[in-house]
Amino acid sequence: MTASAIRLTGVSRRFGRTTALDDVTAEVPAGVVCGLLGRNGAGKTTLMSILAGHDRPSAGTVEVLGSDPFEHADVMGSISLIRDNQRYPEDFKLKHVLRVVPRFHERWDAELAAELIDAFRLPSRTTVKKMSRGQQSGLGIVIGLASRAPLTVFDEPYLGLDATARRVFADRLLAARLDDAAARTIVLSTHLIDEMEQLLDHVVVLDGGRLVRTGTTEEVTAGAHSLSGAAAAVERVAAGRTPLSSHRVGGLLSLVFAGEAPAGLAEEAAAAGVQVAPVGLQELVAAFGAGDGAEVRAEREGAAA
């Protein structure tokens, strides 16, 4: 395993006049759980397809486990991509999936697969097509975790799962990280960031096809803060600064800013009755997705530089 499981350099992907990824440069260390975050249309699905070797960039270079994954059989055999809309043959049942999938994953863990099937209560007689949305997500999690692939990529694994099933996934994901700490990297895309944040070692945040933040979870969230309180007071304290996002409810206003709070801000805010607070990962990702001001554009360009 290389020091970096994923290395992207100037990666762009265009579909005609549409740019899905724009000059993305980032690295994901080996042996981490990495959150691929951003709103719908941010470029996450395109990036996951490129990582799995199912697509190739229009420009730039991609290294996964030390090699270009596109049409590279050895690398692709070390990757498990679980899509949120995974399709199977019309008549496939659970037994058919369990017969076929291990052929593509030499580290397949049949015992773990059986345990997860019981935990998610997956039906054996129902065709996959007729399974509920939650059951299909559970089946995807079984395949992804039991594959023990050196790079496992989950696209929205939580879709349709109830609270108990989400807890099962979180617990088993943590166990996989501990069991395969040096040999396995897991990338997951999810909108339920608050539930997953404690499991994430690293994050990559995309917005509009561009990289806006990457690093450890602590590094990313440390570089932002918020101001909240009475709208007029918040506006006075924030005068001259451009926020990533703003949220107004009645006479109350909350602003999210990139960067650490400037010196003296806490005292000025306290005197005006305004609260200065750190920003959680969910709030920060939402701020990048909601904002369209100069601060957001500067963040995009600075992160990609």
C-alpha positions as CSV (number, residue, x, y, z in Angstrom):
1,M,0.0,0.0,0.0
2,T,1.3,3.4,-1.0
3,A,1.4,6.4,1.4
4,S,-1.5,7.9,-0.6
5,A,-4.3,5.6,-1.6
6,I,-5.6,8.3,-4.0
7,R,-3.7,11.0,-5.7
8,L,-5.5,13.5,-8.1
9,T,-3.6,16.1,-10.0
10,G,-5.5,18.7,-12.1
11,V,-8.3,16.3,-12.7
12,S,-11.1,17.7,-14.9
13,R,-14.0,15.9,-16.6
14,R,-16.2,17.5,-19.2
15,F,-19.3,16.1,-20.9
16,G,-19.8,18.3,-23.9
17,R,-20.3,21.9,-22.6
18,T,-20.8,20.7,-19.1
19,T,-17.8,20.5,-16.7
20,A,-18.5,18.0,-13.9
21,L,-15.0,18.3,-12.4
22,D,-12.7,21.3,-12.8
23,D,-9.0,21.1,-12.0
24,V,-9.2,18.9,-8.8
25,T,-6.0,18.3,-7.0
26,A,-6.1,16.2,-3.8
27,E,-4.6,13.3,-1.9
28,V,-6.3,10.7,0.3
29,P,-3.9,8.8,2.7
30,A,-4.0,5.1,2.8
31,G,-5.9,3.4,5.6
32,V,-8.5,6.1,6.3
33,V,-12.2,6.6,6.1
34,C,-12.7,9.6,3.8
35,G,-15.9,11.5,3.4
36,L,-16.6,12.8,-0.2
37,L,-18.9,15.6,0.5
38,G,-20.9,18.3,-1.3
39,R,-24.4,19.0,-2.5
40,N,-26.1,17.2,-5.4
41,G,-24.3,18.1,-8.7
42,A,-21.0,18.9,-6.9
43,G,-19.1,16.2,-9.0
44,K,-19.0,13.4,-6.4
45,T,-20.5,10.7,-8.6
46,T,-18.2,11.6,-11.5
47,L,-15.2,11.4,-9.2
48,M,-16.2,8.1,-7.8
49,S,-16.5,6.6,-11.3
50,I,-13.1,7.9,-12.2
51,L,-11.6,6.4,-9.0
52,A,-13.1,3.0,-9.8
53,G,-11.7,3.0,-13.3
54,H,-15.1,3.2,-14.9
55,D,-14.4,6.5,-16.5
56,R,-11.3,8.6,-17.2
57,P,-10.7,12.3,-16.8
58,S,-10.7,14.8,-19.7
59,A,-7.5,16.3,-18.2
60,G,-5.1,15.6,-15.3
61,T,-3.8,12.4,-13.8
62,V,-5.3,9.9,-11.4
63,E,-3.4,7.4,-9.2
64,V,-5.3,4.8,-7.1
65,L,-3.2,2.4,-5.1
66,G,-0.2,3.7,-7.0
67,S,-1.5,3.2,-10.6
68,D,-4.0,4.7,-13.1
69,P,-7.2,2.6,-12.5
70,F,-8.7,3.1,-16.0
71,E,-8.6,-0.3,-17.8
72,H,-5.9,-1.5,-15.4
73,A,-7.2,-4.9,-14.3
74,D,-5.0,-5.4,-11.3
75,V,-6.0,-2.0,-9.8
76,M,-9.7,-2.4,-10.7
77,G,-9.7,-5.8,-9.0
78,S,-8.6,-4.0,-5.8
79,I,-11.6,-1.5,-5.8
80,S,-15.2,-2.0,-4.8
81,L,-17.6,0.7,-5.9
82,I,-21.1,0.5,-4.5
83,R,-23.4,2.8,-6.3
84,D,-26.6,4.2,-4.9
85,N,-28.5,2.8,-7.9
86,Q,-26.7,-0.5,-8.3
87,R,-28.4,-2.6,-10.9
88,Y,-28.6,-6.4,-11.1
89,P,-30.1,-8.9,-13.6
90,E,-33.9,-9.0,-13.4
91,D,-34.1,-12.5,-11.8
92,F,-31.2,-12.1,-9.3
93,K,-31.8,-13.0,-5.7
94,L,-29.5,-12.8,-2.8
95,K,-28.0,-16.3,-3.5
96,H,-27.1,-15.2,-7.0
97,V,-25.3,-12.1,-5.8
98,L,-23.3,-14.1,-3.2
99,R,-22.3,-16.6,-6.0
100,V,-21.0,-13.9,-8.4
101,V,-19.5,-11.1,-6.3
102,P,-16.7,-13.1,-4.6
103,R,-15.3,-13.9,-8.0
104,F,-14.3,-10.2,-8.3
105,H,-12.8,-9.8,-4.8
106,E,-10.0,-12.2,-3.7
107,R,-10.3,-11.0,-0.1
108,W,-14.0,-11.8,0.1
109,D,-15.1,-12.5,3.7
110,A,-18.0,-14.9,3.5
111,E,-18.4,-15.0,7.3
112,L,-18.7,-11.2,7.5
113,A,-21.2,-11.3,4.6
114,A,-23.4,-13.8,6.5
115,E,-23.3,-11.7,9.6
116,L,-24.3,-8.6,7.8
117,I,-27.1,-10.3,5.9
118,D,-28.6,-11.3,9.2
119,A,-28.0,-7.9,10.7
120,F,-29.8,-6.2,7.8
121,R,-32.5,-8.9,7.7
122,L,-32.1,-9.3,3.9
123,P,-34.7,-11.6,2.3
124,S,-33.5,-14.7,0.4
125,R,-36.5,-15.4,-1.7
126,T,-37.2,-11.8,-3.0
127,T,-35.5,-10.7,-6.2
128,V,-33.1,-7.8,-5.6
129,K,-35.3,-5.7,-7.9
130,K,-38.2,-6.1,-5.6
131,M,-36.3,-5.4,-2.4
132,S,-37.1,-2.2,-0.5
133,R,-34.8,0.8,-0.9
134,G,-33.4,0.1,2.5
135,Q,-32.8,-3.6,1.7
136,Q,-31.0,-2.7,-1.5
137,S,-28.8,-0.3,0.5
138,G,-28.1,-3.1,3.0
139,L,-27.1,-5.4,0.2
140,G,-24.7,-2.8,-1.1
141,I,-23.1,-2.5,2.3
142,V,-22.8,-6.3,2.6
143,I,-20.9,-6.3,-0.7
144,G,-18.7,-3.3,0.1
145,L,-17.6,-4.4,3.6
146,A,-17.3,-8.1,2.9
147,S,-15.3,-7.5,-0.2
148,R,-12.4,-6.2,2.0
149,A,-11.2,-4.4,-1.1
150,P,-8.2,-2.2,-0.5
151,L,-10.3,0.7,-1.8
152,T,-14.0,0.6,-1.1
153,V,-16.2,3.4,-2.3
154,F,-19.8,3.8,-1.1
155,D,-22.2,6.2,-2.8
156,E,-24.9,7.3,-0.4
157,P,-25.0,4.0,1.6
158,Y,-27.6,5.3,4.0
159,L,-30.5,5.6,1.5
160,G,-33.7,4.0,2.9
161,L,-32.0,2.6,6.0
162,D,-33.8,3.0,9.3
163,A,-32.0,4.1,12.5
164,T,-31.1,0.6,13.6
165,A,-29.6,-0.3,10.2
166,R,-27.6,2.9,10.1
167,R,-26.2,2.0,13.5
168,V,-25.2,-1.4,12.2
169,F,-23.4,0.2,9.2
170,A,-21.6,2.7,11.4
171,D,-20.5,-0.1,13.9
172,R,-19.3,-2.4,11.1
173,L,-17.5,0.5,9.3
174,L,-15.6,1.2,12.5
175,A,-14.7,-2.4,12.9
176,A,-13.5,-2.6,9.3
177,R,-11.3,0.4,9.9
178,L,-9.8,-1.1,13.0
179,D,-9.3,-4.6,11.5
180,D,-7.8,-3.4,8.2
181,A,-6.2,-0.1,9.4
182,A,-3.1,-0.3,7.2
183,A,-4.6,-2.2,4.3
184,R,-7.9,-0.6,3.5
185,T,-9.1,2.8,2.5
186,I,-12.9,3.6,2.5
187,V,-14.4,6.5,0.7
188,L,-18.0,7.3,1.2
189,S,-20.4,10.0,-0.1
190,T,-23.2,10.9,2.1
191,H,-25.5,13.8,3.0
192,L,-26.0,12.6,6.6
193,I,-22.7,14.2,7.6
194,D,-23.6,14.6,11.3
195,E,-24.1,10.9,11.8
196,M,-20.8,10.0,10.0
197,E,-18.5,12.8,11.1
198,Q,-17.1,10.8,14.1
199,L,-16.0,8.0,11.7
200,L,-14.3,10.2,9.2
201,D,-10.5,10.6,9.3
202,H,-10.3,12.7,6.1
203,V,-12.7,14.7,3.9
204,V,-12.8,16.0,0.4
205,V,-15.4,18.7,-0.2
206,L,-16.5,19.6,-3.7
207,D,-18.8,22.3,-4.9
208,G,-19.7,23.0,-8.5
209,G,-17.1,20.5,-9.7
210,R,-14.2,22.2,-7.9
211,L,-12.3,21.3,-4.7
212,V,-13.1,23.7,-1.9
213,R,-11.6,21.9,1.1
214,T,-9.6,18.8,1.9
215,G,-7.7,17.5,4.9
216,T,-8.4,15.8,8.1
217,T,-11.8,16.5,9.6
218,E,-10.2,18.6,12.3
219,E,-8.2,20.7,9.8
220,V,-11.2,21.4,7.6
221,T,-13.6,22.4,10.4
222,A,-10.9,24.5,12.2
223,G,-10.8,26.9,9.4
224,A,-14.3,28.3,9.8
225,H,-16.4,30.1,12.3
226,S,-19.9,31.6,12.6
227,L,-21.6,34.8,13.9
228,S,-25.2,34.6,15.1
229,G,-27.6,36.8,16.9
230,A,-29.9,39.8,16.2
231,A,-29.6,40.6,12.5
232,A,-28.6,44.3,12.9
233,A,-25.9,43.5,15.5
234,V,-24.5,40.6,13.4
235,E,-24.3,42.9,10.4
236,R,-22.5,45.5,12.3
237,V,-19.9,43.1,13.6
238,A,-19.5,41.4,10.2
239,A,-19.2,44.7,8.3
240,G,-16.6,44.5,5.5
241,R,-16.4,40.7,5.5
242,T,-18.0,38.4,2.9
243,P,-19.6,35.2,4.4
244,L,-19.7,31.8,2.8
245,S,-23.4,31.7,3.6
246,S,-26.1,33.5,5.6
247,H,-29.3,32.2,7.2
248,R,-32.0,34.6,8.4
249,V,-35.0,33.6,10.5
250,G,-37.2,36.5,11.5
251,G,-34.9,39.1,13.3
252,L,-32.1,36.6,13.8
253,L,-29.1,36.1,11.5
254,S,-26.4,33.5,11.2
255,L,-23.3,34.0,9.0
256,V,-20.6,31.4,8.3
257,F,-17.1,32.6,7.4
258,A,-14.0,30.8,6.1
259,G,-10.9,31.1,8.2
260,E,-10.2,31.5,11.9
261,A,-11.9,34.3,13.7
262,P,-9.8,37.6,13.5
263,A,-8.1,38.9,16.6
264,G,-10.5,40.9,18.7
265,L,-13.6,39.6,17.1
266,A,-14.7,37.7,20.2
267,E,-14.6,40.8,22.4
268,E,-16.4,43.0,19.7
269,A,-19.1,40.3,19.2
270,A,-19.6,39.9,23.0
271,A,-20.1,43.6,23.4
272,A,-22.7,43.6,20.7
273,G,-24.5,40.5,22.0
274,V,-23.4,38.4,19.0
275,Q,-22.2,34.8,19.4
276,V,-19.0,33.6,17.8
277,A,-18.9,29.8,17.4
278,P,-16.9,27.0,15.6
279,V,-18.6,25.5,12.6
280,G,-19.3,21.8,12.4
281,L,-18.6,19.8,9.2
282,Q,-22.3,19.5,8.2
283,E,-22.7,23.3,8.6
284,L,-19.5,24.0,6.7
285,V,-20.4,21.8,3.7
286,A,-23.9,23.3,3.6
287,A,-22.3,26.8,3.6
288,F,-20.1,26.0,0.6
289,G,-23.1,24.6,-1.2
290,A,-25.4,27.6,-0.4
291,G,-22.9,30.4,-1.0
292,D,-22.2,32.1,-4.3
293,G,-20.3,35.2,-3.2
294,A,-16.7,36.3,-3.7
295,E,-15.6,34.4,-0.6
296,V,-16.8,31.1,-2.0
297,R,-15.1,31.7,-5.3
298,A,-11.8,32.6,-3.5
299,E,-12.0,29.4,-1.4
300,R,-12.5,27.3,-4.6
301,E,-9.6,28.8,-6.4
302,G,-7.3,28.8,-3.3
303,A,-8.1,25.1,-2.5
304,A,-7.4,24.1,-6.1
305,A,-4.1,26.1,-6.3
